[in-house]
Amino acid sequence: MSHDGWPPHFGARVLVLGGIRSGKSEYAESLLSGARSVRYLATALADGGDPAFADRVAAHRERRPQSWITVETYGEPEDLVTALGQAAADDMLIVDDLGGWVVNLLDREDANVHVTRLAAAVAGCVARVVLVSPEVGLSVVPPSELGVRFADLMGLTNQAVAAACDSVALVVAGQPLWLRGADAADGADATGLATTAVTAAPVSPAAGAPAAGATAAGAAVAAGPTAAAGSPVTVPLPATPAIPSPEVLTPAAAAPKLSTALTESTQALPIVATGLVIGPNMDLPIPDSDARDAARDHLHLLDIPGSGLGRLAEIVLFAAGAQGRAVPLPWQQPRMLLLHGDHEGDLAAGQTTHGAALIAAQARRGEGPIGLLAAENGVSLQIVDTAAAEAVEHTQATDPNTVEGLLRYGWQLADEAVDSGVDLLLLGSCGAGAEAAAAAVVSAVTGAEVPGLLSRIVSADGTVDDAAWMRRCAAVRDALHRVRGRVLPAKELLTELGGPDLAVAAGVILGATARRTPVLLDGPVGVAAGLVARDLGSQSRLWCALADNGRHPTTVLAADVLGLTALTDLNTGLGEGAGALLALPLLRSALTLASSLPALPPLLDEPPAHLQEPEDEPDDATDPAVSRADDTSVVE
């Protein structure tokens, strides 16, 4: 048994089945008896009008240690899914029980969809979790239509969750029988714990176990090393031609978990597993508009004097739609992808590839504006090195045969980040000439004049380099002249003008959209990639937020076309990505306030129906119509 009481041979996810009064809950709780703290995810309403059931709930609470934290997930099926998805790698959870969760699905036509999402959440949970569920054949189920539906749905849920778990136990008369994992392959002692090692992959205290059906590429990631806080970690990725594997600086080391591809909907599958071709009119998910509307109503009820959260209310609405929650939670595991791809020719006038490489090297060491801010804010930092783009004033930025692979690579980066528990992606850029390449893309899309898109170039000594600025303008002008008269679809736009780094950035945005993960932008490369991603999947722009525009003309124009409003106005010049890192604590604070401040009861325009006075029948003596009729008859 590990130092925190968790038997390491169980794997990360354990399902405990049993009939009524079988002792399944007690046994499940005993598996966590050595833990210092446990979050108890309760799925049933404690005060449901049944005194006997309320007594059972009270008995459950009394036998649990006081250090355990109870989280109510009754009512909305997505609450349990969200709780599993937001758990940290060092958390310990117990779900008791899935029968109460299934009850909430009985009158829903999309019940099977919710079961699939739950199984995916279990398979993807980075925490260690024990789930308790009734084995329907050993429980009391009334022989009614509703009872039959419960039995069918309960059986489906148990099968789906069992497939997502590392170990499954059946408890009969308080005695566990391991169906998979633990001691299923070997003998067990009297406690039901395996006495020998098993074939299931063990889980370290800081990482989740591999999910069933994982790919070989994913296994390589899961087996990768972890490091102490703040030290660089190399994350191996499936081979991609001409693109080296990135490095990650992790403030809190945690090995990535494997993809939950087998239980996600089609567009959310990792692109490396589906072979999906990225093209126009992709069918991607959109944020939850109902949750966004509910979040707006909730903000209006917060007990805040004055103007409330002001402009920061927009980030609350954005997070609500992304999380599908009326009261969104602050992001727990953000990651910045810092793109390092240089551009040849005069797009990089006034910059050097050595300077861009120095910025990337500083970030790797946790130094420089981006490295320091990432460490300060607990943001994992992944450096993404791409091949250099050609001089666009003379030729294509990149080979057209590589663009599809570059988009797929970016999608894969987003998918692997989400699989490792990341709930917010930030895009940064440090490549020489990347800013001018972004301006070329934005000019081609919007028709804007190039000189109005390129900001002035200030040298390290503070002098303004107008000559370098003019060379950049000329290079972009010549590139646009080279493709004049042509309507450039997204992939051709990347081939002719954008280059590898913008292609990877667009792929990241598309992949994050497919996995319902928000992306925070703050510079020209990010918004230019957003325009490209929009032309491939229009829904992608709804998952992007603009932390700050730095008053850069390219960023301002492209963000306006995308419908993005800057959440802050910092006007810093620390490099693309630094603005988002600076704004992140403020945005998190807004989410903390929105989720923690008390809410006032809603004001009613009129009393509820049951409190309204019934309308009296009209009285002939006082009714004006009757009186006028009587007066008329008298005159006549």
C-alpha positions in Angstrom: 0.0 0.0 0.0 1.3 3.5 -0.9 2.1 6.2 1.6 -1.4 7.7 1.2 -3.2 4.4 1.7 -4.1 3.6 -1.9 -3.2 0.1 -3.0 -1.0 0.6 -6.0 -2.1 -2.6 -7.8 -5.7 -1.3 -8.1 -4.9 1.2 -10.9 -6.4 4.6 -10.9 -10.1 3.8 -11.3 -12.0 1.1 -9.3 -15.6 0.1 -9.7 -17.3 -1.6 -6.8 -20.5 -3.5 -7.6 -23.0 -5.1 -5.2 -26.6 -5.8 -4.5 -28.8 -4.1 -1.9 -27.3 -4.2 1.6 -24.3 -6.1 0.3 -21.7 -3.9 2.0 -20.5 -2.4 -1.2 -20.3 1.2 0.1 -18.5 0.2 3.3 -16.0 -1.8 1.2 -15.4 1.0 -1.2 -14.9 3.5 1.7 -12.4 1.1 3.2 -10.2 1.3 0.1 -9.7 5.0 0.9 -9.3 4.6 4.7 -5.7 5.6 4.6 -6.2 8.7 2.6 -5.7 12.1 4.3 -8.6 13.7 2.4 -11.3 12.4 0.1 -14.0 14.1 -1.9 -17.2 12.2 -1.6 -19.4 12.8 -4.7 -22.9 12.1 -3.6 -25.4 11.4 -6.3 -28.6 11.1 -4.4 -30.7 13.8 -2.7 -30.3 13.3 1.1 -33.7 14.9 2.0 -35.9 13.3 -0.7 -38.9 12.8 1.5 -38.1 9.2 2.4 -37.3 9.0 6.1 -35.8 5.5 5.8 -33.5 6.6 3.0 -32.5 9.8 4.9 -31.5 7.6 7.9 -29.3 5.5 5.6 -27.6 8.7 4.2 -27.1 9.9 7.8 -25.5 6.5 8.7 -23.2 6.8 5.7 -22.1 10.3 6.8 -21.5 9.2 10.4 -19.0 6.5 9.5 -17.0 8.7 7.1 -14.0 10.5 8.5 -14.6 14.2 9.2 -11.7 15.1 6.8 -13.8 13.9 3.9 -15.5 16.6 1.8 -19.0 15.9 0.5 -19.9 17.3 -2.9 -23.6 17.0 -4.0 -24.0 16.0 -7.6 -27.7 15.2 -7.6 -30.0 16.5 -10.3 -28.0 17.4 -13.4 -26.1 14.4 -14.9 -23.3 16.7 -16.2 -22.4 17.7 -12.6 -20.8 14.3 -11.9 -19.0 14.4 -15.3 -17.7 17.9 -14.5 -16.5 16.9 -11.0 -14.5 14.0 -12.4 -13.0 16.1 -15.2 -11.9 18.9 -12.8 -10.2 16.6 -10.3 -6.5 17.1 -9.8 -3.9 14.3 -10.1 -3.4 14.1 -6.4 -7.1 14.0 -5.5 -9.0 11.0 -4.2 -12.6 10.6 -5.1 -15.5 8.2 -4.2 -18.7 8.2 -6.2 -21.7 6.7 -4.2 -23.6 5.6 -6.0 -24.2 5.4 -9.8 -27.8 4.2 -9.1 -28.7 7.7 -7.9 -27.1 9.2 -11.0 -29.0 6.9 -13.4 -32.3 7.8 -11.7 -31.8 11.3 -13.1 -31.7 9.9 -16.6 -34.9 8.0 -16.6 -37.0 10.7 -18.3 -34.3 11.9 -20.7 -34.2 10.9 -24.3 -30.4 11.4 -24.4 -29.7 9.1 -21.6 -27.3 7.0 -23.6 -25.2 10.1 -24.5 -24.8 10.9 -20.8 -23.7 7.3 -20.1 -21.1 7.6 -22.8 -19.9 11.0 -21.4 -19.6 9.5 -17.9 -17.6 6.6 -19.1 -15.3 9.0 -20.9 -14.9 11.2 -17.8 -14.0 8.1 -15.7 -11.5 6.9 -18.2 -10.0 10.4 -18.4 -10.0 11.3 -14.7 -6.5 12.0 -13.5 -7.4 11.5 -9.9 -7.8 8.2 -8.2 -11.5 7.3 -8.0 -13.7 4.6 -6.5 -17.2 4.3 -7.9 -20.0 2.4 -6.2 -22.8 1.0 -8.2 -25.7 -1.4 -7.7 -25.5 -4.7 -9.6 -29.0 -4.5 -10.9 -29.6 -8.3 -10.9 -28.9 -8.3 -7.2 -31.0 -5.3 -6.2 -34.7 -4.7 -5.7 -36.2 -3.4 -9.0 -40.0 -3.0 -9.3 -41.6 -4.9 -12.3 -42.9 -1.7 -13.8 -42.1 0.1 -17.1 -40.0 2.5 -15.2 -38.3 -0.3 -13.3 -37.4 -2.1 -16.5 -36.0 1.1 -17.9 -33.9 1.6 -14.8 -32.6 -2.0 -15.0 -31.7 -1.6 -18.7 -30.0 1.8 -18.1 -28.2 0.7 -15.0 -26.8 -2.4 -16.8 -25.6 -0.2 -19.6 -24.0 2.2 -17.2 -22.2 -0.5 -15.3 -20.8 -2.0 -18.5 -19.6 1.3 -19.8 -18.0 2.4 -16.5 -16.4 -1.1 -15.9 -14.8 -0.8 -19.3 -13.3 2.5 -18.3 -12.0 1.3 -14.9 -8.7 -0.5 -14.1 -10.2 -2.8 -11.5 -13.8 -4.1 -10.9 -15.0 -5.8 -7.7 -18.3 -7.5 -6.9 -19.2 -7.4 -3.2 -21.4 -10.2 -1.8 -22.2 -10.3 2.0 -19.4 -7.9 2.6 -16.8 -10.0 0.8 -15.1 -8.7 -2.4 -14.7 -10.8 -5.5 -12.4 -9.1 -8.0 -13.6 -9.5 -11.5 -10.7 -7.5 -13.1 -7.5 -6.1 -11.8 -6.3 -6.3 -8.2 -6.4 -10.0 -7.4 -8.4 -11.2 -10.4 -5.3 -12.8 -11.9 -3.8 -14.1 -8.7 -4.7 -15.1 -5.2 -5.8 -12.7 -2.6 -5.6 -12.5 1.1 -8.6 -12.3 3.5 -9.0 -8.6 2.9 -9.5 -9.1 -0.8 -6.3 -7.3 -1.6 -4.0 -8.9 -4.2 -0.8 -10.5 -2.7 1.1 -10.5 -6.0 1.7 -8.0 -8.8 -0.8 -7.9 -11.6 -0.6 -7.1 -15.3 -2.7 -3.9 -15.0 -0.4 -0.8 -15.2 0.2 0.6 -11.7 -0.4 4.3 -11.0 2.1 6.6 -9.4 0.6 9.0 -6.8 0.8 11.9 -9.3 -0.6 10.3 -12.4 -3.5 8.3 -13.7 -3.3 4.8 -15.1 -3.5 4.1 -18.8 -7.0 3.7 -20.1 -8.1 0.5 -21.8 -7.6 0.5 -25.5 -4.9 3.2 -25.5 -2.7 3.6 -28.5 1.0 2.8 -28.5 1.8 6.4 -29.1 -0.2 7.3 -26.0 1.6 4.7 -24.0 4.9 6.3 -24.8 3.6 9.5 -23.4 2.3 7.9 -20.2 5.6 6.2 -19.6 7.4 9.4 -19.9 9.3 10.9 -16.9 8.0 13.5 -14.5 10.1 16.1 -12.9 10.3 18.3 -9.9 8.4 21.6 -10.0 9.8 24.1 -12.4 12.2 21.7 -14.2 11.9 21.0 -17.9 10.4 17.8 -19.1 10.5 16.4 -22.6 7.2 15.0 -23.7 7.7 12.4 -26.5 5.1 12.7 -29.3 4.3 10.5 -32.3 6.8 11.2 -35.1 6.0 14.1 -37.3 8.4 14.8 -40.2 10.6 17.9 -39.8 8.9 18.8 -36.4 11.0 18.2 -33.3 9.3 17.1 -30.1 8.5 20.0 -27.7 9.6 20.5 -24.1 7.4 21.2 -21.2 8.1 23.2 -18.1 5.7 22.0 -15.4 5.2 23.9 -12.2 3.5 20.8 -10.8 4.8 17.6 -12.3 2.1 15.2 -13.6 2.5 12.5 -16.2 0.0 12.8 -19.0 -2.8 10.3 -19.1 -3.9 8.5 -22.2 -6.6 9.5 -24.7 -10.3 8.8 -23.9 -10.9 8.4 -27.7 -13.0 5.3 -27.5 -15.8 7.0 -25.7 -15.8 10.5 -27.2 -18.1 11.6 -29.9 -16.7 11.5 -33.5 -15.4 15.1 -33.8 -13.7 14.8 -30.3 -11.6 11.8 -31.3 -7.9 12.5 -31.5 -7.2 13.1 -35.1 -4.3 10.6 -35.1 -6.8 7.9 -34.3 -9.6 8.8 -36.7 -7.7 9.7 -39.8 -10.0 12.7 -40.1 -9.1 15.1 -42.9 -9.2 18.7 -41.9 -11.2 20.7 -44.4 -13.8 23.4 -44.7 -17.2 23.1 -43.0 -16.0 20.8 -40.3 -18.7 19.8 -37.8 -17.3 21.0 -34.5 -19.1 21.6 -31.1 -20.3 24.9 -29.9 -20.4 26.3 -26.4 -23.4 25.7 -24.2 -25.7 28.7 -24.8 -28.1 27.7 -22.1 -25.3 27.6 -19.5 -24.2 31.0 -20.7 -27.7 32.5 -20.3 -28.0 30.9 -16.9 -24.6 32.4 -15.9 -25.8 35.8 -16.9 -28.9 35.4 -14.7 -26.6 34.3 -11.9 -24.4 37.3 -12.2 -27.4 39.6 -12.0 -28.2 38.0 -8.6 -24.8 38.3 -7.1 -24.7 40.4 -3.9 -22.2 43.0 -5.4 -22.8 46.7 -5.1 -22.3 49.1 -8.0 -21.5 47.7 -11.5 -20.5 44.3 -10.4 -17.7 42.6 -12.4 -17.9 45.1 -15.2 -16.0 43.9 -18.3 -14.8 40.8 -16.4 -18.4 39.5 -16.6 -17.7 38.5 -20.2 -15.1 35.9 -19.1 -17.6 34.4 -16.7 -20.1 34.0 -19.5 -17.4 32.6 -21.8 -16.2 30.1 -19.2 -19.9 29.1 -18.5 -20.5 28.2 -22.1 -17.2 26.3 -22.4 -17.7 24.3 -19.1 -21.5 23.9 -19.6 -22.1 25.3 -16.1 -24.2 28.2 -14.9 -21.6 28.8 -12.3 -18.2 28.2 -14.0 -15.1 27.3 -11.9 -11.7 28.9 -12.2 -9.3 27.0 -14.5 -7.1 24.7 -12.6 -4.6 23.4 -15.2 -3.8 25.9 -17.9 -1.1 25.3 -20.4 0.7 27.7 -22.8 1.9 26.4 -26.2 4.7 28.8 -27.2 5.2 28.5 -31.0 8.8 28.9 -32.1 9.0 29.0 -35.9 11.1 31.5 -37.8 10.4 33.1 -41.2 13.1 33.7 -43.8 13.5 36.8 -45.8 12.5 40.4 -44.9 9.4 39.4 -42.9 12.0 39.1 -40.1 13.7 42.5 -40.8 14.8 44.0 -37.5 14.8 40.6 -35.8 17.3 37.7 -35.8 16.7 34.0 -35.5 19.2 34.0 -32.7 17.0 36.4 -30.7 13.9 34.3 -31.2 15.9 31.2 -30.2 17.1 33.0 -27.1 13.5 33.8 -26.1 12.5 30.1 -26.4 15.6 29.0 -24.5 14.8 31.4 -21.7 11.2 30.1 -21.5 12.5 26.5 -21.3 14.6 27.5 -18.3 11.7 29.3 -16.7 13.3 32.7 -17.4 12.3 35.8 -19.4 8.8 37.3 -19.3 6.9 34.2 -20.4 8.9 31.7 -18.4 8.7 33.7 -15.2 5.0 34.5 -15.6 4.1 30.9 -16.4 5.9 29.7 -13.3 4.3 32.4 -11.2 0.8 31.5 -12.4 1.1 27.8 -12.3 0.9 27.4 -16.1 2.6 24.5 -17.7 4.7 25.7 -20.6 5.2 23.7 -23.8 7.7 24.9 -26.4 6.6 23.9 -29.9 9.5 24.2 -32.4 8.4 24.2 -36.1 10.3 24.2 -39.3 11.3 27.7 -40.7 9.0 29.3 -43.3 10.5 30.3 -46.7 10.8 33.9 -47.8 7.2 34.6 -48.9 8.2 37.6 -51.0 9.7 35.1 -53.5 8.1 31.7 -52.9 5.5 29.7 -50.9 5.9 29.8 -47.1 5.8 26.0 -46.9 5.4 22.9 -49.0 1.6 22.4 -49.7 2.1 18.6 -49.0 3.1 19.4 -45.4 0.2 21.7 -44.4 -2.3 18.8 -43.6 0.4 17.2 -41.4 1.0 20.6 -39.6 -2.6 21.1 -38.9 -2.9 17.5 -37.6 0.1 18.1 -35.4 -1.5 21.2 -33.9 -4.7 19.2 -33.3 -2.7 16.5 -31.7 -1.0 18.9 -29.3 -4.4 20.2 -28.2 -5.7 16.6 -27.8 -2.7 15.5 -25.7 -3.0 18.6 -23.5 -6.7 17.9 -22.8 -5.9 14.2 -22.2 -3.3 15.3 -19.5 -6.0 17.4 -17.7 -5.4 20.8 -19.2 -8.6 22.9 -19.1 -7.4 26.1 -20.7 -4.9 26.6 -23.6 -2.9 29.8 -24.1 -1.2 30.5 -27.4 2.1 32.3 -27.6 4.7 33.0 -30.3 8.3 34.0 -30.4 9.4 33.2 -34.0 11.4 35.8 -36.0 9.0 37.3 -38.7 5.9 35.6 -37.2 4.2 39.0 -36.6 4.7 40.0 -40.3 3.5 36.6 -41.5 0.3 37.1 -39.4 -0.2 40.5 -40.9 0.1 39.0 -44.4 -2.6 36.4 -43.6 -4.9 39.1 -42.1 -4.4 41.4 -45.0 -5.2 38.6 -47.5 -8.4 37.7 -45.6 -9.6 41.3 -44.9 -8.1 43.4 -47.7 -6.6 45.8 -45.2 -3.5 47.8 -46.2 -0.3 46.3 -45.0 1.3 49.5 -43.5 -1.7 49.8 -41.2 -1.2 46.3 -39.9 2.5 46.3 -38.9 3.5 48.0 -35.7 6.7 50.1 -35.5 9.9 48.2 -34.8 11.8 49.2 -31.6 15.3 47.9 -31.2 16.8 46.6 -28.0 18.4 50.0 -27.3 15.0 51.8 -27.6 15.5 53.3 -31.0 12.8 53.1 -33.7 14.0 51.1 -36.8 11.9 52.6 -39.6 14.1 51.0 -42.3 13.3 47.5 -41.0 9.6 48.4 -40.8 9.7 49.4 -44.5 11.4 46.2 -45.5 8.7 44.2 -43.7 6.0 46.2 -45.5 7.7 45.6 -48.8 8.1 41.8 -48.2 4.4 41.4 -47.3 3.4 43.6 -50.3 5.4 41.4 -52.6 4.0 38.3 -51.1 0.4 39.5 -51.6 1.3 40.6 -55.2 2.6 37.1 -55.9 -0.9 35.6 -55.0 -2.9 38.5 -56.4 -6.2 37.7 -58.1 -6.6 34.4 -56.3 -9.1 33.5 -53.6 -7.0 31.6 -51.1 -8.8 28.8 -49.1 -7.5 28.2 -45.6 -4.8 25.6 -46.5 -3.6 27.6 -49.5 -3.4 30.7 -47.2 -1.1 28.7 -44.9 0.9 27.4 -47.8 1.5 30.7 -49.5 1.7 33.1 -46.6 1.3 31.6 -43.2 4.0 28.9 -42.8 4.4 26.0 -40.4 4.0 27.9 -37.1 0.6 29.5 -38.1 -0.6 26.1 -39.5 0.2 24.4 -36.1 -1.5 27.3 -34.3 -4.7 26.8 -36.4 -4.6 23.1 -35.7 -4.3 23.7 -32.0 -7.5 25.9 -32.1 -9.4 23.3 -34.1 -8.3 20.5 -31.8 -9.2 22.5 -28.7 -12.6 23.2 -30.2 -13.2 19.5 -30.9 -12.4 18.8 -27.2 -14.5 21.7 -25.9 -11.5 23.5 -24.4 -11.2 27.3 -24.5 -8.2 29.0 -26.0 -6.8 32.3 -24.7 -5.2 34.6 -27.4 -3.3 37.9 -27.1 -1.3 38.6 -30.3 -1.2 38.6 -34.1 -0.2 35.0 -34.6 -3.0 33.7 -32.5 -5.8 35.8 -34.1 -4.4 35.1 -37.6 -4.5 31.4 -36.8 -8.1 32.0 -35.5 -9.1 33.4 -38.9 -7.7 30.3 -40.6 -9.4 28.0 -38.2 -12.7 29.8 -38.6 -12.6 29.1 -42.4 -12.2 25.4 -41.6 -14.6 25.1 -38.7 -16.6 28.3 -38.0 -17.5 27.1 -34.5 -13.8 27.4 -33.5 -14.0 31.2 -33.0 -16.6 30.7 -30.2 -14.0 28.8 -28.1 -11.4 31.7 -28.4 -11.1 34.6 -26.0 -8.9 37.6 -26.4 -7.0 38.3 -23.1 -5.5 41.5 -24.4 -4.7 43.0 -27.9 -1.6 44.9 -26.9 -3.0 47.6 -29.2 -1.3 45.8 -32.1 -3.1 46.8 -35.3 -3.1 43.2 -36.7 -4.5 41.9 -33.5 -7.1 44.6 -33.2 -8.4 44.1 -36.8 -8.4 40.3 -36.8 -10.1 40.1 -33.4 -12.8 42.4 -34.6 -13.4 40.1 -37.6 -13.6 37.2 -35.3 -16.0 39.0 -32.9 -13.5 39.0 -30.0 -13.4 41.8 -27.5 -10.2 42.3 -25.5 -10.9 41.5 -21.8 -8.1 43.8 -20.6 -6.2 46.7 -22.0 -2.6 46.2 -20.7 -0.7 47.5 -23.8 2.4 45.6 -22.9 5.2 44.7 -25.2 6.6 41.6 -23.6 6.0 39.2 -26.5 2.9 37.3 -27.7 1.6 35.1 -24.8 2.9 37.3 -22.0 -0.3 39.5 -22.1 -2.4 36.4 -21.6 -0.2 35.3 -18.7 -0.5 38.7 -17.1 -4.3 38.7 -17.5 -4.8 35.2 -16.3 -4.8 35.9 -12.5 -7.4 38.6 -13.1 -9.6 36.3 -15.2 -9.3 33.6 -12.6 -10.2 36.0 -9.8 -13.4 37.0 -11.7 -14.4 33.3 -11.9 -13.6 32.8 -8.2 -15.9 35.8 -7.3 -18.7 34.6 -9.6 -18.6 31.1 -8.1 -18.1 32.0 -4.5 -20.1 35.2 -3.7 -23.6 34.7 -2.3 -26.5 35.2 -4.7 -29.7 37.1 -3.8 -33.0 35.3 -4.3 -34.6 36.3 -7.7 -37.2 39.0 -7.7 -40.7 38.0 -8.9 -42.7 40.3 -11.1 -45.8 38.9 -9.5 -46.6 36.5 -6.7 -46.5 32.8 -7.5 -49.7 31.4 -8.9 -50.6 29.5 -5.7 -50.4 32.8 -3.7 -52.5 34.9 -6.1 -56.0 35.9 -5.1 -58.7 34.4 -7.3 -60.5 36.9 -9.5 -64.1 37.7 -8.4 -67.0 37.5 -10.8 -68.1 40.9 -12.0 -70.8 42.5 -9.9 -73.8 43.9 -11.8 -74.0 46.8 -9.4 -70.5 48.0 -10.0 -69.6 46.7 -13.4 -69.4 49.8 -15.7 -70.7 47.8 -18.7 -73.7 46.7 -16.9 -74.4 50.2 -15.5 -74.1 51.7 -19.0 -76.5 49.1 -20.3 -79.0 49.9 -17.5 -78.7 53.6 -18.1 -79.4 53.1 -21.8 -82.5 51.1 -21.1 -83.8 53.8 -18.8 -83.4 56.5 -21.4 -85.2 54.4 -23.9 
